[in-house]
């Protein structure tokens, strides 16, 4: 299920670029309302938090694995 969610988030991130470029105060176009803005922001932010959590766990496992295979000679 996680893989499916992340794959659909790719299209959300692509659409986010369009919103960021065309529907923000940076350009003279119509802007999103507050609730739409929160929905988009929270969706993108939750994806980023999930990916960062995965990356932290991967780094912790790599550190633990390196500690297990210490090649130092004990004498």
KOLGU-4560 file (N, C-alpha, C; in nm, 3 decimals, padded with zeros to 5 digits):
<recs>
<n_xx: 00.082 n_yy: -00.119 n_zz: 00.000 ca_xx: 00.000 ca_yy: 00.000 ca_zz: 00.000 c_xx: 00.087 c_yy: 00.126 c_zz: 00.000 mol: A seq: 1 type: UNK>
<n_xx: 00.197 n_yy: 00.122 n_zz: 00.074 ca_xx: 00.286 ca_yy: 00.238 ca_zz: 00.080 c_xx: 00.341 c_yy: 00.272 c_zz: -00.057 mol: A seq: 2 type: UNK>
<n_xx: 00.380 n_yy: 00.169 n_zz: -00.131 ca_xx: 00.434 ca_yy: 00.192 ca_zz: -00.265 c_xx: 00.330 c_yy: 00.258 c_zz: -00.355 mol: A seq: 3 type: UNK>
<n_xx: 00.208 n_yy: 00.213 n_zz: -00.346 ca_xx: 00.100 ca_yy: 00.270 ca_zz: -00.427 c_xx: 00.077 c_yy: 00.417 c_zz: -00.392 mol: A seq: 4 type: UNK>
<n_xx: 00.077 n_yy: 00.447 n_zz: -00.263 ca_xx: 00.057 ca_yy: 00.585 ca_zz: -00.218 c_xx: 00.170 c_yy: 00.674 c_zz: -00.270 mol: A seq: 5 type: UNK>
<n_xx: 00.293 n_yy: 00.626 n_zz: -00.258 ca_xx: 00.407 ca_yy: 00.707 ca_zz: -00.303 c_xx: 00.404 c_yy: 00.728 c_zz: -00.454 mol: A seq: 6 type: UNK>
<n_xx: 00.362 n_yy: 00.628 n_zz: -00.528 ca_xx: 00.352 ca_yy: 00.646 ca_zz: -00.673 c_xx: 00.248 c_yy: 00.751 c_zz: -00.710 mol: A seq: 7 type: UNK>
<n_xx: 00.137 n_yy: 00.754 n_zz: -00.638 ca_xx: 00.037 ca_yy: 00.856 ca_zz: -00.669 c_xx: 00.084 c_yy: 00.994 c_zz: -00.624 mol: A seq: 8 type: UNK>
<n_xx: 00.170 n_yy: 00.998 n_zz: -00.524 ca_xx: 00.222 ca_yy: 01.127 ca_zz: -00.477 c_xx: 00.312 c_yy: 01.192 c_zz: -00.582 mol: A seq: 9 type: UNK>
<n_xx: 00.370 n_yy: 01.113 n_zz: -00.671 ca_xx: 00.453 ca_yy: 01.170 ca_zz: -00.778 c_xx: 00.371 c_yy: 01.266 c_zz: -00.862 mol: A seq: 10 type: UNK>
<n_xx: 00.250 n_yy: 01.226 n_zz: -00.899 ca_xx: 00.165 ca_yy: 01.315 ca_zz: -00.978 c_xx: 00.122 c_yy: 01.437 c_zz: -00.895 mol: A seq: 11 type: UNK>
<n_xx: 00.106 n_yy: 01.418 n_zz: -00.765 ca_xx: 00.072 ca_yy: 01.532 ca_zz: -00.678 c_xx: 00.187 c_yy: 01.632 c_zz: -00.676 mol: A seq: 12 type: UNK>
<n_xx: 00.310 n_yy: 01.582 n_zz: -00.666 ca_xx: 00.425 ca_yy: 01.672 ca_zz: -00.666 c_xx: 00.440 c_yy: 01.744 c_zz: -00.799 mol: A seq: 13 type: UNK>
<n_xx: 00.412 n_yy: 01.677 n_zz: -00.909 ca_xx: 00.415 ca_yy: 01.743 ca_zz: -01.039 c_xx: 00.311 c_yy: 01.854 c_zz: -01.045 mol: A seq: 14 type: UNK>
<n_xx: 00.191 n_yy: 01.826 n_zz: -00.996 ca_xx: 00.086 ca_yy: 01.927 ca_zz: -00.995 c_xx: 00.122 c_yy: 02.041 c_zz: -00.900 mol: A seq: 15 type: UNK>
<n_xx: 00.193 n_yy: 02.010 n_zz: -00.792 ca_xx: 00.234 ca_yy: 02.113 ca_zz: -00.697 c_xx: 00.322 c_yy: 02.217 c_zz: -00.765 mol: A seq: 16 type: UNK>
<n_xx: 00.409 n_yy: 02.175 n_zz: -00.856 ca_xx: 00.492 ca_yy: 02.271 ca_zz: -00.928 c_xx: 00.407 c_yy: 02.369 c_zz: -01.007 mol: A seq: 17 type: UNK>
<n_xx: 00.302 n_yy: 02.320 n_zz: -01.069 ca_xx: 00.212 ca_yy: 02.407 ca_zz: -01.145 c_xx: 00.142 c_yy: 02.505 c_zz: -01.051 mol: A seq: 18 type: UNK>
<n_xx: 00.098 n_yy: 02.457 n_zz: -00.937 ca_xx: 00.033 ca_yy: 02.544 ca_zz: -00.839 c_xx: 00.132 c_yy: 02.648 c_zz: -00.788 mol: A seq: 19 type: UNK>
<n_xx: 00.251 n_yy: 02.603 n_zz: -00.755 ca_xx: 00.354 ca_yy: 02.694 ca_zz: -00.703 c_xx: 00.387 c_yy: 02.803 c_zz: -00.804 mol: A seq: 20 type: UNK>
<n_xx: 00.393 n_yy: 02.765 n_zz: -00.931 ca_xx: 00.430 ca_yy: 02.861 ca_zz: -01.035 c_xx: 00.315 c_yy: 02.951 c_zz: -01.078 mol: A seq: 21 type: UNK>
<n_xx: 00.194 n_yy: 02.896 n_zz: -01.084 ca_xx: 00.084 ca_yy: 02.970 ca_zz: -01.146 c_xx: -00.025 c_yy: 03.016 c_zz: -01.051 mol: A seq: 22 type: UNK>
<n_xx: -00.030 n_yy: 02.963 n_zz: -00.931 ca_xx: -00.140 ca_yy: 02.998 ca_zz: -00.842 c_xx: -00.091 c_yy: 03.048 c_zz: -00.707 mol: A seq: 23 type: UNK>
<n_xx: 00.018 n_yy: 03.120 n_zz: -00.709 ca_xx: 00.069 ca_yy: 03.179 ca_zz: -00.586 c_xx: 00.076 c_yy: 03.330 c_zz: -00.604 mol: A seq: 24 type: UNK>
<n_xx: 00.109 n_yy: 03.399 n_zz: -00.499 ca_xx: 00.118 ca_yy: 03.544 ca_zz: -00.506 c_xx: 00.238 c_yy: 03.592 c_zz: -00.587 mol: A seq: 25 type: UNK>
<n_xx: 00.325 n_yy: 03.500 n_zz: -00.625 ca_xx: 00.442 ca_yy: 03.536 ca_zz: -00.704 c_xx: 00.405 c_yy: 03.575 c_zz: -00.847 mol: A seq: 26 type: UNK>
<n_xx: 00.287 n_yy: 03.536 n_zz: -00.892 ca_xx: 00.243 ca_yy: 03.565 ca_zz: -01.028 c_xx: 00.104 c_yy: 03.626 c_zz: -01.025 mol: A seq: 27 type: UNK>
<n_xx: 00.072 n_yy: 03.700 n_zz: -01.130 ca_xx: -00.057 ca_yy: 03.767 ca_zz: -01.139 c_xx: -00.162 c_yy: 03.672 c_zz: -01.195 mol: A seq: 28 type: UNK>
<n_xx: -00.196 n_yy: 03.571 n_zz: -01.118 ca_xx: -00.297 ca_yy: 03.471 ca_zz: -01.156 c_xx: -00.392 c_yy: 03.453 c_zz: -01.039 mol: A seq: 29 type: UNK>
<n_xx: -00.496 n_yy: 03.376 n_zz: -01.061 ca_xx: -00.585 ca_yy: 03.345 ca_zz: -00.949 c_xx: -00.510 c_yy: 03.258 c_zz: -00.850 mol: A seq: 30 type: UNK>
<n_xx: -00.534 n_yy: 03.281 n_zz: -00.722 ca_xx: -00.465 ca_yy: 03.204 ca_zz: -00.619 c_xx: -00.560 c_yy: 03.103 c_zz: -00.557 mol: A seq: 31 type: UNK>
<n_xx: -00.502 n_yy: 03.005 n_zz: -00.492 ca_xx: -00.582 ca_yy: 02.903 ca_zz: -00.424 c_xx: -00.645 c_yy: 02.961 c_zz: -00.299 mol: A seq: 32 type: UNK>
<n_xx: -00.757 n_yy: 02.904 n_zz: -00.260 ca_xx: -00.814 ca_yy: 02.947 ca_zz: -00.132 c_xx: -00.737 c_yy: 02.881 c_zz: -00.018 mol: A seq: 33 type: UNK>
<n_xx: -00.765 n_yy: 02.924 n_zz: 00.101 ca_xx: -00.690 ca_yy: 02.879 ca_zz: 00.219 c_xx: -00.698 c_yy: 02.728 c_zz: 00.238 mol: A seq: 34 type: UNK>
<n_xx: -00.818 n_yy: 02.671 n_zz: 00.229 ca_xx: -00.835 ca_yy: 02.527 ca_zz: 00.253 c_xx: -00.763 c_yy: 02.443 c_zz: 00.148 mol: A seq: 35 type: UNK>
<n_xx: -00.770 n_yy: 02.485 n_zz: 00.021 ca_xx: -00.698 ca_yy: 02.414 ca_zz: -00.084 c_xx: -00.547 c_yy: 02.421 c_zz: -00.059 mol: A seq: 36 type: UNK>
<n_xx: -00.503 n_yy: 02.538 n_zz: -00.019 ca_xx: -00.360 ca_yy: 02.556 ca_zz: 00.008 c_xx: -00.313 c_yy: 02.463 c_zz: 00.120 mol: A seq: 37 type: UNK>
<n_xx: -00.392 n_yy: 02.455 n_zz: 00.226 ca_xx: -00.356 ca_yy: 02.365 ca_zz: 00.337 c_xx: -00.354 c_yy: 02.219 c_zz: 00.294 mol: A seq: 38 type: UNK>
<n_xx: -00.451 n_yy: 02.178 n_zz: 00.215 ca_xx: -00.456 ca_yy: 02.040 ca_zz: 00.167 c_xx: -00.330 c_yy: 02.007 c_zz: 00.088 mol: A seq: 39 type: UNK>
<n_xx: -00.294 n_yy: 02.093 n_zz: -00.005 ca_xx: -00.176 ca_yy: 02.069 ca_zz: -00.088 c_xx: -00.050 c_yy: 02.068 c_zz: -00.003 mol: A seq: 40 type: UNK>
<n_xx: -00.036 n_yy: 02.168 n_zz: 00.083 ca_xx: 00.083 ca_yy: 02.177 ca_zz: 00.166 c_xx: 00.097 c_yy: 02.056 c_zz: 00.258 mol: A seq: 41 type: UNK>
<n_xx: -00.011 n_yy: 02.018 n_zz: 00.324 ca_xx: -00.005 ca_yy: 01.904 ca_zz: 00.416 c_xx: 00.026 c_yy: 01.774 c_zz: 00.343 mol: A seq: 42 type: UNK>
<n_xx: -00.025 n_yy: 01.758 n_zz: 00.223 ca_xx: 00.002 ca_yy: 01.639 ca_zz: 00.143 c_xx: 00.151 c_yy: 01.630 c_zz: 00.109 mol: A seq: 43 type: UNK>
<n_xx: 00.205 n_yy: 01.739 n_zz: 00.060 ca_xx: 00.347 ca_yy: 01.742 ca_zz: 00.023 c_xx: 00.434 c_yy: 01.726 c_zz: 00.148 mol: A seq: 44 type: UNK>
<n_xx: 00.399 n_yy: 01.796 n_zz: 00.255 ca_xx: 00.479 ca_yy: 01.789 ca_zz: 00.378 c_xx: 00.478 c_yy: 01.649 c_zz: 00.438 mol: A seq: 45 type: UNK>
<n_xx: 00.365 n_yy: 01.580 n_zz: 00.434 ca_xx: 00.361 ca_yy: 01.444 ca_zz: 00.490 c_xx: 00.446 c_yy: 01.349 c_zz: 00.407 mol: A seq: 46 type: UNK>
<n_xx: 00.450 n_yy: 01.369 n_zz: 00.276 ca_xx: 00.537 ca_yy: 01.286 ca_zz: 00.192 c_xx: 00.683 c_yy: 01.308 c_zz: 00.229 mol: A seq: 47 type: UNK>
<n_xx: 00.720 n_yy: 01.433 n_zz: 00.247 ca_xx: 00.858 ca_yy: 01.465 ca_zz: 00.282 c_xx: 00.894 c_yy: 01.406 c_zz: 00.418 mol: A seq: 48 type: UNK>
<n_xx: 00.805 n_yy: 01.419 n_zz: 00.517 ca_xx: 00.832 ca_yy: 01.363 ca_zz: 00.650 c_xx: 00.849 c_yy: 01.212 c_zz: 00.643 mol: A seq: 49 type: UNK>
<n_xx: 00.766 n_yy: 01.144 n_zz: 00.564 ca_xx: 00.776 ca_yy: 00.998 ca_zz: 00.551 c_xx: 00.910 c_yy: 00.959 c_zz: 00.489 mol: A seq: 50 type: UNK>
<n_xx: 00.949 n_yy: 01.026 n_zz: 00.383 ca_xx: 01.075 ca_yy: 00.994 ca_zz: 00.317 c_xx: 01.193 c_yy: 01.022 c_zz: 00.410 mol: A seq: 51 type: UNK>
<n_xx: 01.189 n_yy: 01.131 n_zz: 00.483 ca_xx: 01.296 ca_yy: 01.162 ca_zz: 00.578 c_xx: 01.305 c_yy: 01.056 c_zz: 00.688 mol: A seq: 52 type: UNK>
<n_xx: 01.191 n_yy: 01.008 n_zz: 00.736 ca_xx: 01.191 ca_yy: 00.903 ca_zz: 00.839 c_xx: 01.254 c_yy: 00.775 c_zz: 00.784 mol: A seq: 53 type: UNK>
<n_xx: 01.221 n_yy: 00.739 n_zz: 00.660 ca_xx: 01.282 ca_yy: 00.622 ca_zz: 00.599 c_xx: 01.433 c_yy: 00.639 c_zz: 00.586 mol: A seq: 54 type: UNK>
<n_xx: 01.475 n_yy: 00.756 n_zz: 00.541 ca_xx: 01.618 ca_yy: 00.780 ca_zz: 00.525 c_xx: 01.692 c_yy: 00.773 c_zz: 00.658 mol: A seq: 55 type: UNK>
<n_xx: 01.632 n_yy: 00.823 n_zz: 00.766 ca_xx: 01.694 ca_yy: 00.813 ca_zz: 00.899 c_xx: 01.711 c_yy: 00.668 c_zz: 00.941 mol: A seq: 56 type: UNK>
<n_xx: 01.607 n_yy: 00.586 n_zz: 00.918 ca_xx: 01.615 ca_yy: 00.444 ca_zz: 00.955 c_xx: 01.722 c_yy: 00.372 c_zz: 00.874 mol: A seq: 57 type: UNK>
<n_xx: 01.731 n_yy: 00.404 n_zz: 00.747 ca_xx: 01.833 ca_yy: 00.342 ca_zz: 00.662 c_xx: 01.972 c_yy: 00.380 c_zz: 00.712 mol: A seq: 58 type: UNK>
<n_xx: 01.991 n_yy: 00.506 n_zz: 00.746 ca_xx: 02.121 ca_yy: 00.552 ca_zz: 00.798 c_xx: 02.154 c_yy: 00.485 c_zz: 00.931 mol: A seq: 59 type: UNK>
<n_xx: 02.055 n_yy: 00.469 n_zz: 01.018 ca_xx: 02.079 ca_yy: 00.404 ca_zz: 01.147 c_xx: 02.117 c_yy: 00.258 c_zz: 01.127 mol: A seq: 60 type: UNK>
<n_xx: 02.051 n_yy: 00.190 n_zz: 01.035 ca_xx: 02.085 ca_yy: 00.050 ca_zz: 01.008 c_xx: 02.225 c_yy: 00.038 c_zz: 00.951 mol: A seq: 61 type: UNK>
<n_xx: 02.262 n_yy: 00.130 n_zz: 00.864 ca_xx: 02.396 ca_yy: 00.126 ca_zz: 00.805 c_xx: 02.501 c_yy: 00.148 c_zz: 00.913 mol: A seq: 62 type: UNK>
<n_xx: 02.475 n_yy: 00.238 n_zz: 01.005 ca_xx: 02.568 ca_yy: 00.263 ca_zz: 01.115 c_xx: 02.580 c_yy: 00.140 c_zz: 01.205 mol: A seq: 63 type: UNK>
<n_xx: 02.467 n_yy: 00.076 n_zz: 01.234 ca_xx: 02.469 ca_yy: -00.044 ca_zz: 01.317 c_xx: 02.543 c_yy: -00.157 c_zz: 01.248 mol: A seq: 64 type: UNK>
<n_xx: 02.525 n_yy: -00.171 n_zz: 01.118 ca_xx: 02.593 ca_yy: -00.276 ca_zz: 01.042 c_xx: 02.743 c_yy: -00.251 c_zz: 01.040 mol: A seq: 65 type: UNK>
<n_xx: 02.784 n_yy: -00.127 n_zz: 01.025 ca_xx: 02.926 ca_yy: -00.094 ca_zz: 01.027 c_xx: 02.988 c_yy: -00.129 c_zz: 01.162 mol: A seq: 66 type: UNK>
<n_xx: 02.915 n_yy: -00.106 n_zz: 01.268 ca_xx: 02.966 ca_yy: -00.137 ca_zz: 01.402 c_xx: 02.981 c_yy: -00.287 c_zz: 01.422 mol: A seq: 67 type: UNK>
<n_xx: 02.893 n_yy: -00.367 n_zz: 01.364 ca_xx: 02.900 ca_yy: -00.512 ca_zz: 01.377 c_xx: 03.022 c_yy: -00.569 c_zz: 01.306 mol: A seq: 68 type: UNK>
<n_xx: 03.061 n_yy: -00.510 n_zz: 01.195 ca_xx: 03.170 ca_yy: -00.562 ca_zz: 01.114 c_xx: 03.294 c_yy: -00.475 c_zz: 01.130 mol: A seq: 69 type: UNK>
<n_xx: 03.335 n_yy: -00.459 n_zz: 01.252 ca_xx: 03.454 ca_yy: -00.381 ca_zz: 01.282 c_xx: 03.576 c_yy: -00.467 c_zz: 01.248 mol: A seq: 70 type: UNK>
<n_xx: 03.658 n_yy: -00.420 n_zz: 01.156 ca_xx: 03.774 ca_yy: -00.497 ca_zz: 01.110 c_xx: 03.902 c_yy: -00.467 c_zz: 01.188 mol: A seq: 71 type: UNK>
<n_xx: 03.892 n_yy: -00.391 n_zz: 01.295 ca_xx: 04.011 ca_yy: -00.361 ca_zz: 01.374 c_xx: 04.064 c_yy: -00.488 c_zz: 01.439 mol: A seq: 72 type: UNK>
<n_xx: 04.194 n_yy: -00.498 n_zz: 01.442 ca_xx: 04.258 ca_yy: -00.611 ca_zz: 01.508 c_xx: 04.255 c_yy: -00.584 c_zz: 01.658 mol: A seq: 73 type: UNK>
<n_xx: 04.207 n_yy: -00.678 n_zz: 01.738 ca_xx: 04.189 ca_yy: -00.652 ca_zz: 01.881 c_xx: 04.318 c_yy: -00.650 c_zz: 01.961 mol: A seq: 74 type: UNK>
<n_xx: 04.433 n_yy: -00.668 n_zz: 01.901 ca_xx: 04.558 ca_yy: -00.668 ca_zz: 01.978 c_xx: 04.659 c_yy: -00.578 c_zz: 01.915 mol: A seq: 75 type: UNK>
</recs>
